Amino acid sequence: MTVTISAKGQVALPKKVRNKLRITTGDQFQVEISGTKIVLTPVVTVPKDQAWFWTDEIQAKVRASEEDYEKGNYKEYTDVEELVRDLKE
């Protein structure tokens, strides 16, 4: 697949590529040069007030809790009062 650079230095990604990679208007990319290649990597921005969730520490805890859940290491409650009693114990 070949694309052409416009007079303003812009490249239009073919619709087939955009659809396959789910690229939409406004998406951002990191641009890198690798030898003689241009590499575009999608970038996802996170609001500052949510950045804590994406720290290595929190992500490790999330992964651990998902593993526990998949192993069946959880308890189900029939009502809120039962949960509160268990938390107080």
Secondary structure as the mmCIF struct_conf table of DSSP 4:
data_model
#
loop_
_struct_conf.conf_type_id
_struct_conf.id
_struct_conf.beg_label_comp_id
_struct_conf.beg_label_asym_id
_struct_conf.beg_label_seq_id
_struct_conf.end_label_comp_id
_struct_conf.end_label_asym_id
_struct_conf.end_label_seq_id
STRN STRN1 ILE A 5 ILE A 5
TURN_TY1_P TURN_TY1_P1 ALA A 7 LYS A 8
BEND BEND1 GLY A 9 GLY A 9
STRN STRN2 VAL A 11 VAL A 11
HELX_LH_PP_P HELX_LH_PP_P1 ALA A 12 PRO A 14
HELX_RH_AL_P HELX_RH_AL_P1 LYS A 15 LYS A 20
TURN_TY1_P TURN_TY1_P2 LEU A 21 ARG A 22
TURN_TY1_P TURN_TY1_P3 THR A 25 GLY A 26
STRN STRN3 GLN A 28 SER A 34
TURN_TY1_P TURN_TY1_P4 GLY A 35 THR A 36
STRN STRN4 LYS A 37 VAL A 43
HELX_RH_3T_P HELX_RH_3T_P1 LYS A 48 TRP A 54
BEND BEND2 THR A 55 THR A 55
HELX_RH_AL_P HELX_RH_AL_P2 ASP A 56 GLU A 70
TURN_TY1_P TURN_TY1_P5 LYS A 71 GLY A 72
BEND BEND3 THR A 78 ASP A 79
HELX_RH_AL_P HELX_RH_AL_P3 VAL A 80 LYS A 88
#
